[in-house]
Amino acid sequence: MAVITISRQYGSGADEIASRVCEALGYRTFDKRLIARAAAEAGISAQEAIDYSEENYKVKGFLDRLFSRSTPVAQVRVWREDPSGTRSTEDLSLSEDAALSLVQHAIRSAYEADNVVIMGRGGQALLKDKPGVLHIRLEAPLEDRIQRVKERFKESRHLFQADIEIRREAQDYITQRDQASEDYLLRYYNFDWADSLQYHMILNTGKLSIDQAVEMIVTLAHQMDKEIQAAHPVQA
């Protein structure tokens, strides 16, 4: 089966699409459980696993990018074992490089295990040359995305602000999240987040319904799976 990476503009409906693609194909979602497994392999307590992705990455200026790669981004608890076999824990600082390496290890492990949808986290860059990977990008007009985020804010926060205030907050949040994603890919992978040539398919959810987007991704994944099976037939 194929591995699917999804790059998205924030507010394009990617969370729902990814969830429904996983349901249709029987795939797993790349999430913190897989990162926790990679953390355990690295001797880090599963409860301390760091999901260092675009969601918690802050856009940095030139000097920050130049000097802060070794700057601590989190405190983690690691397991130590002495010669007698006694285990203990030690709190250490985890740098950007170390946190990124942990997420990359988890993505590579997920790729080897197959049948997974990886949304964000640089999956399209890290796996860009790997066979059997389907790269999808989801976009939508800004007004459509603002409306989606506005509704999410209203539902989750029970906001009673003026509509114009919620709209401004939604637009600012979209801008910040998109900028962080773009900077994350450029900084760590020298990868152009919006380059259409990096993807098998770009879907505009302003023109397509969620159902149509899911169907198109699932159809393409099935086609890729057939090609993989044809190239590597199972021996009886």
C-alpha positions, -999 to +999 in steps of 0.1 A: +000+000+000+010+036-004+020+062+021+003+096+018+016+130+028-007+159+030+005+195+028-022+221+035-030+258+037-045+262+072-083+261+071-085+241+039-104+212+055-073+190+058-080+175+092-114+161+081-101+150+047-071+132+063-094+115+088-118+103+062-090+091+038-076+070+067-111+056+073-117+048+036-083+031+031-078+015+065-047+036+071-033+050+103-029+087+110+007+098+118+002+112+153+019+116+186+016+079+194+040+071+166+063+099+178+061+084+213+072+051+199+102+067+183+109+085+215+109+052+234+134+038+209+156+068+217+153+062+254+129+092+260+099+087+282+068+084+260+050+110+281+078+134+273+078+129+235+081+162+215+060+166+184+082+193+169+061+203+139+048+234+122+022+236+150+047+245+177+074+260+155+077+298+157+087+318+126+122+330+132+143+359+117+176+355+100+197+358+132+176+333+150+179+309+121+217+314+121+223+309+158+195+290+174+196+254+160+211+242+193+187+263+214+167+241+238+130+239+228+119+215+256+127+196+287+125+158+283+130+128+306+153+101+295+159+066+309+194+057+322+206+023+332+237+017+353+260-014+350+239-033+376+208-028+355+191-003+377+171+022+357+166+058+366+154+090+348+172+122+340+158+155+328+176+169+298+171+198+275+161+189+239+175+212+212+158+220+179+181+196+161+173+168+185+136+174+185+136+175+147+156+143+145+131+126+167+102+135+145+122+125+113+129+091+128+092+086+135+083+096+099+109+072+085+096+044+107+060+051+097+071+050+060+087+016+066+056+003+083+034+017+054-003+024+053-002+058+070-013+094+063+013+120+073+000+155+075+026+183+077+057+178+098+078+180+066+067+146+054+066+156+018+101+169+020+117+140+040+100+114+018+100+133-015+123+108-033+108+076-017+089+052-038+053+044-030+046+078-015+017+099-027+021+137-021-011+157-018-015+195-013-048+211-001-056+247-008-086+270-007-094+307-012-086+328+018-122+338+024-133+301+025-105+294+050-114+323+072-150+311+073-139+276+084-117+289+111-143+315+123-168+287+128-142+266+146-134+295+169-171+300+176-178+263+184-147+257+205-145+290+224-182+299+227-173+334+215-197+363+217-175+388+200-185+409+170-182+390+138-156+414+125-134+407+155-136+370+151-129+374+114-097+394+121-085+369+146-091+340+122-073+357+094-043+365+116-042+330+129-043+316+093-014+339+083+007+329+113+001+292+107+008+293+070+039+314+075+052+290+101+046+260+078+064+277+049+093+287+071+096+253+088+100+235+054+124+261+040+145+262+071+149+225+078+146+211+043+153+240+019+119+230+005+094+253-012+062+246+006+040+259-022+059+245-052+032+227-072+059+204-089+065+187-055+031+172-054+012+145-073-021+164-069-032+198-056-069+200-046-088+233-042-114+227-015-130+260-026-140+242-058-143+207-045-164+193-016-148+174+012-164+142-003-149+149-037-115+156-023-115+124-003-127+103-033-100+117-055-072+110-030-085+075-023-088+068-061-052+079-067-040+059-037-056+027-050-040+034-084-006+038-069-012+006-049-019-013-081+013+000-097+033-011-066+018-046-067+024-049-104+061-039-100+065-062-070+042-092-074+038-114-044+055-148-049+033-178-042 
